Amino acid sequence: MIIFNTIILLLIDFYIYKALRSTRLKWAASPIFPKVWWGYSMLLVGGVFVSVYFSIPLMFRAIILVAFFLTFVSKFMFILVLLADDIRRGGVWLKRQFVPKGAIAEKADSAPLPERPEKGISRSEFLTKAGVLVASLPIAPMGWGVISGAYDYRIRRQKLYLPNLPQAFHGMKIGQLSDVHSGSFYNRRAVLGGVEMLLAEKPDVIFFTGDLVNNVANEMREYQDIFAKVKAPLGVYSTLGNHDYGDYHFGPDASPAKAKNLQDLKDTHRIMGWDLLLNENRKLTVDNEEIGIIGVENWGAGKRFPKFAKLDDALQGTDDLPVKLLLSHDPSHWRAQVLGKPDVDVMFAGHTHGMQFGVRMGNIQWSPAQYIYKEWSGLYREGHQQLYVNTGFGFLGYPGRVGILPEITIFELIKG
């Protein structure tokens, strides 16, 4: 796969390189430009290869991935402009094949940007230069998203109104973390700061809704001691996300190495003192009154996400509980299997990250994630059932966040 992706990237590089060399831009026509262009490309591809297949310091890996991501986004924006120009030129060529030459000549004088002007700038050169400008536009906000947004943790507060809530649980505080993705981190001090923000809220119980790692359990090696600090008087309850199973590293098929990795990850939850719920439940007791904490394995819509949740198994023995709170990583599980079941009052999810890009201003929020997930951020209600989607503590792919900042959610349970 990495060889295929490398070939695609190099073809994109060649396409853009040829376009730049055809312009009158002095720096693109310079004899040193090819060496800089191809030298940077080869260095970047080599760096990504090393960061994927070899153990290198997190800081160096982060620098490589940030450079790769920003470069890719800029080139993608540039290539859209170039493709528009090539499509236009293709249309001109087709027109010349089917329209008499005399008719074309009559209209030539009216073209504001002729194809081959004696003076001035051609359409193609104009679009190529415009592409340079467009390609540079994402660098500033996305660079700022890396510098400022990746670890700019925010507390989001949400009241949950539950008519059947026992009086003993009225006012109880729940903290939620989701999507840690420890393999992406490169700043221990910042991560510790986020954990301390959660603990400063003094939640009575804490939920973690999956994706502790990107691919393999040993990504937690440098951060396990930090997340072991996540504790609450009534316990920390966790579940698995799609990345925790190792499918993206070991492949979808079973293997001894994959099974060991999953067991190592489960052991990490246990060592940190988190109660990992795998299609099972726990009864939370306060002053002789009880509510249910239900935890299922990952279930996601679409073929590429694991479907290991067994909700009916997880609900066994909870018929007498007045309130049931469900931990399930992927919000698509709510509409597919949870909604309409009177057994679940609130489902807590994560997974979407809010695409790590968008706008949040009071009650107004927008992200490209909403075109993929019907429920992608915040609280949703249908009938008496509720879903909350946490947009994540960590990051994946793009090592930053723009607008949709890392989230720590604090809930207050209200009887009513």
C-alpha positions in Angstrom: 0.0 0.0 0.0 2.8 2.5 0.8 4.4 1.8 -2.5 1.1 2.5 -4.4 0.6 5.7 -2.4 4.1 6.8 -3.0 3.7 6.4 -6.8 0.4 8.4 -6.7 2.1 11.2 -4.7 5.1 11.3 -7.2 2.7 11.5 -10.2 1.0 14.4 -8.5 4.4 16.0 -7.9 5.3 15.6 -11.6 2.0 17.0 -12.8 2.4 20.2 -10.6 6.2 20.4 -11.4 5.5 20.5 -15.2 2.9 23.2 -14.7 5.2 25.4 -12.6 8.1 25.1 -15.0 5.8 26.2 -17.9 5.1 29.6 -16.2 7.2 32.8 -16.2 7.7 32.7 -12.5 11.4 33.3 -11.9 11.8 30.9 -9.0 10.1 28.1 -10.9 12.4 28.7 -14.0 15.5 28.7 -11.8 18.0 25.8 -12.5 18.0 25.1 -8.7 14.2 24.6 -8.6 14.2 21.0 -9.8 16.7 20.0 -7.1 14.7 21.7 -4.4 11.4 20.4 -5.6 12.4 16.7 -6.0 14.8 16.8 -3.1 12.0 17.9 -0.7 9.6 15.4 -2.2 12.0 12.5 -1.8 13.0 13.6 1.7 9.3 13.8 2.7 8.4 10.4 1.3 11.5 8.9 2.9 10.6 10.5 6.2 7.0 9.1 6.2 8.4 5.7 5.4 10.8 5.8 8.3 8.1 7.2 10.7 5.7 4.3 9.8 8.1 1.4 9.8 10.7 2.4 12.4 10.7 3.6 16.0 11.8 7.2 16.1 11.3 10.0 18.7 7.7 11.3 18.7 8.8 14.8 18.1 10.6 13.9 14.9 7.7 11.8 13.7 5.3 14.7 14.5 7.4 17.1 12.4 7.5 14.7 9.5 3.8 14.1 9.6 2.9 17.8 9.9 5.1 18.7 7.0 3.6 15.8 4.9 0.0 16.8 5.7 0.4 20.5 5.0 2.3 19.7 1.8 -0.4 17.3 0.7 -3.2 19.7 1.4 -1.5 22.5 -0.5 -0.8 20.3 -3.5 -4.3 19.0 -3.5 -5.7 22.6 -3.6 -3.2 23.4 -6.4 -4.1 20.3 -8.5 -7.8 21.3 -8.4 -6.9 24.5 -10.2 -4.6 22.8 -12.7 -7.3 20.2 -13.5 -9.8 23.0 -14.1 -7.4 24.5 -16.6 -6.7 21.2 -18.3 -10.5 20.5 -18.6 -10.9 24.0 -20.1 -8.1 23.4 -22.6 -9.6 20.0 -23.4 -12.9 21.8 -24.2 -11.0 24.2 -26.4 -9.4 21.4 -28.3 -12.7 19.6 -28.8 -14.3 22.8 -30.0 -11.6 23.2 -32.6 -12.2 19.8 -33.9 -15.9 20.4 -34.5 -16.3 24.2 -35.0 -15.1 25.8 -38.3 -11.8 27.7 -38.0 -13.4 30.8 -39.4 -15.9 30.9 -36.6 -13.2 30.6 -34.0 -11.1 33.4 -35.6 -14.1 35.8 -35.4 -14.3 35.3 -31.6 -10.6 35.4 -30.9 -10.4 39.2 -30.4 -13.0 39.1 -27.7 -11.1 36.7 -25.4 -9.8 38.7 -22.4 -7.0 36.2 -21.8 -5.8 34.7 -25.2 -4.2 31.3 -25.2 -0.9 32.6 -26.6 -0.7 36.4 -26.2 2.1 38.4 -27.6 2.1 40.5 -24.4 0.4 39.9 -21.0 -0.4 36.6 -19.6 -2.2 33.5 -21.0 -5.2 31.9 -19.4 -3.1 28.8 -18.5 -0.4 30.8 -16.9 -2.9 32.9 -15.1 -4.6 29.8 -13.7 -1.2 28.2 -12.7 -0.2 31.3 -10.8 -3.7 31.4 -9.2 -3.1 27.8 -8.2 0.1 28.9 -6.4 -2.0 31.4 -4.4 -4.8 28.9 -3.7 -2.3 26.3 -2.6 -0.8 28.6 -0.1 -4.1 29.6 1.6 -4.6 26.5 3.8 -1.0 26.7 5.2 -1.7 29.5 7.7 -4.9 28.2 9.4 -3.8 24.6 9.3 -0.4 25.5 10.6 -2.0 27.4 13.4 -4.3 24.4 14.1 -1.1 22.3 14.7 0.6 25.0 16.8 -2.4 26.0 18.9 -5.4 23.7 18.3 -4.0 20.2 18.9 -3.8 20.5 22.7 -6.2 23.4 23.3 -8.5 21.4 25.5 -11.9 22.7 26.2 -14.5 21.8 28.8 -18.0 21.3 27.4 -20.8 21.1 29.9 -24.1 19.4 29.3 -27.1 18.7 31.6 -28.9 15.4 31.0 -32.5 15.4 32.1 -33.8 11.9 33.0 -37.3 11.6 34.4 -36.7 8.2 35.9 -33.4 9.1 37.6 -33.2 8.0 41.2 -33.0 10.9 43.6 -29.6 9.7 44.9 -28.1 10.4 41.4 -29.6 13.9 41.0 -26.7 16.3 40.4 -24.1 13.5 39.8 -21.2 14.6 37.6 -20.0 12.4 34.7 -16.7 13.1 32.9 -16.2 11.8 29.3 -13.1 11.4 27.3 -13.0 9.8 23.9 -10.6 9.2 21.0 -7.3 9.6 22.8 -5.2 8.2 19.8 -2.1 8.1 21.9 0.1 7.2 18.9 -0.4 10.7 17.5 0.8 12.6 20.7 4.1 14.3 20.9 3.7 16.6 23.9 3.5 14.8 27.3 3.2 18.0 29.2 0.2 19.2 27.2 -1.6 15.8 27.5 -1.0 15.9 31.3 -2.6 19.3 31.3 -5.7 18.0 29.6 -6.0 15.2 32.1 -5.6 17.6 35.0 -8.4 19.8 33.6 -10.7 16.7 33.7 -9.7 15.9 37.3 -10.1 19.5 38.4 -13.8 19.1 37.6 -14.0 16.3 40.3 -16.4 14.1 38.4 -18.2 11.3 40.3 -17.7 8.8 37.5 -15.7 8.9 34.2 -16.5 7.3 30.8 -14.0 6.6 28.1 -15.6 5.8 24.8 -12.9 4.2 22.7 -9.9 4.6 20.5 -7.1 4.6 23.1 -4.5 4.1 20.3 -4.2 4.5 16.6 -3.0 0.9 15.8 -1.0 -0.9 18.4 -1.1 -1.2 22.2 2.5 -0.1 22.8 1.6 3.4 21.6 0.4 3.9 25.2 3.9 3.2 26.6 4.8 6.9 27.1 1.4 8.0 28.2 0.1 5.2 30.3 1.3 6.8 33.6 -0.6 10.0 32.6 -3.9 8.3 31.9 -3.6 6.1 35.0 -4.3 9.4 36.9 -7.8 9.4 35.4 -9.8 8.2 38.4 -13.2 8.9 40.0 -14.9 8.0 43.2 -17.5 5.8 41.4 -15.0 4.4 38.9 -13.8 4.8 35.4 -15.6 2.8 32.7 -14.3 2.3 29.2 -14.9 0.6 25.9 -13.1 -0.1 22.6 -13.2 1.9 19.4 -12.5 0.8 15.8 -8.8 1.6 16.0 -8.2 -0.4 19.2 -8.6 -3.8 17.4 -5.5 -3.4 15.3 -7.2 -3.9 12.0 -5.4 -1.0 10.3 -2.0 -2.4 11.3 -2.4 -6.2 11.2 -5.2 -6.4 8.6 -8.8 -7.6 9.1 -7.9 -11.3 9.4 -7.1 -13.0 12.8 -3.5 -13.7 13.7 -1.6 -14.5 16.9 0.2 -11.1 16.8 -3.1 -9.3 16.4 -4.7 -11.3 19.2 -1.8 -10.5 21.5 -1.9 -6.8 20.7 -5.6 -6.7 21.6 -5.0 -8.5 24.8 -2.2 -6.1 25.6 -4.6 -3.2 25.0 -7.2 -4.7 27.3 -4.4 -5.2 30.0 -3.6 -1.5 29.6 -7.1 -0.6 30.6 -6.9 -2.9 33.6 -3.5 -1.6 34.7 -4.7 2.0 34.5 -7.6 1.0 36.8 -10.3 1.4 34.0 -13.2 -1.0 34.0 -13.3 -2.1 30.3 -16.9 -3.2 29.4 -17.0 -5.7 26.5 -20.7 -6.3 25.9 -21.5 -6.3 29.6 -22.8 -4.0 32.3 -22.2 -2.7 35.8 -24.6 -1.5 38.4 -23.7 1.9 39.9 -25.0 2.1 43.5 -25.5 5.3 45.6 -27.5 5.3 48.8 -29.0 1.9 48.0 -30.3 3.1 44.6 -29.0 1.9 41.3 -28.5 2.8 37.6 -26.9 0.8 34.9 -23.6 1.4 33.0 -23.7 -0.6 29.8 -20.6 -1.0 27.6 -20.5 -2.6 24.1 -17.7 -3.3 21.7 -17.4 -1.2 18.5 -20.2 -1.2 16.0 -20.0 1.1 13.0 -22.0 1.5 9.9 -20.3 0.6 6.6 -18.1 -2.3 5.7 -14.8 -0.9 7.0 -15.7 -0.7 10.7 -15.8 -3.6 13.1 -19.2 -4.8 14.2 -18.6 -6.6 17.5 -21.3 -5.0 19.7 -23.9 -7.3 21.3 -26.3 -5.0 22.9 -28.8 -7.6 24.0 -26.0 -9.5 25.8 -24.8 -6.3 27.4 -28.3 -5.5 28.7 -28.9 -8.9 30.4 -29.8 -8.5 34.1 -30.6 -4.8 33.8 -34.4 -5.0 33.5 -35.0 -3.7 37.0 -32.8 -0.6 36.6 -34.6 2.7 36.1 -31.8 4.4 34.0 -29.3 2.8 31.6 -26.3 4.7 30.3 -24.6 3.1 27.2 -21.0 3.5 26.2 -20.6 2.8 22.4 -17.8 4.3 20.4 -19.5 5.0 17.0 -22.6 7.3 16.9 -24.0 5.4 13.9 -24.7 2.5 16.3 -27.4 4.7 17.9 -29.6 5.0 14.9 -28.9 1.5 13.6 -29.5 -0.6 16.8 -30.1 1.6 19.9 -32.8 4.1 18.9 -36.2 2.7 19.6 -35.0 0.4 22.4 -36.6 1.6 25.6 -33.8 -0.1 27.5 -31.2 2.7 26.8 -31.7 6.2 28.1 -28.5 7.9 27.0 -25.7 6.7 24.7 -22.2 8.2 25.0 -20.1 8.1 21.8 -17.1 9.6 20.0 -15.4 8.5 16.8 -16.1 11.5 14.5 -13.5 14.0 15.9 -15.7 16.6 14.3 -13.3 16.0 11.4 -10.9 18.2 13.5 -12.1 21.1 11.4 -15.1 23.3 11.5 -16.9 26.1 13.4 -18.3 26.1 17.0 -19.9 29.3 18.1 -22.5 28.9 20.9 -25.3 26.8 19.4 -24.0 27.2 15.9 -21.7 24.4 14.7 -20.6 23.2 11.3 -18.1 20.6 10.1 -17.6 18.4 7.0 -18.4 15.6 9.5 -22.1 16.4 9.2 -22.1 15.2 5.6 -20.9 11.8 6.8 -22.6 11.4 10.2 -26.1 12.4 10.9 -25.1 12.7 14.6 -21.5 14.0 14.8 -21.1 16.5 17.8 -23.1 17.3 20.9 -26.5 16.2 22.2 -29.2 14.6 20.1 -32.7 13.6 21.3 -35.4 11.4 19.8 -38.3 10.6 22.0 -37.1 9.9 25.5 -33.7 8.7 24.2 -30.5 10.8 24.0 -27.1 10.6 22.3 -24.0 12.6 23.1 -21.1 12.7 20.6 -17.8 13.8 22.1 -15.5 15.2 19.4 -12.4 13.7 20.9 -9.4 14.4 23.2 -6.7 13.5 20.6 -6.2 13.7 16.9 -5.5 11.4 14.0 -4.0 12.1 10.5 -3.9 15.9 10.6 -1.9 16.6 13.8 -4.0 19.6 14.8 -7.5 21.0 15.1 -9.1 24.1 13.5 -12.4 25.3 15.1 -13.3 21.9 16.5 -11.0 21.8 19.5 -10.2 18.8 21.7 -13.0 18.1 24.1 -13.5 17.1 27.7 -17.2 16.7 28.5 -18.7 17.2 31.9 -22.3 16.0 32.4 -24.7 16.8 35.2 -27.6 14.3 35.7 -30.9 16.0 36.5 -34.0 14.3 37.6 -36.8 15.7 35.5 
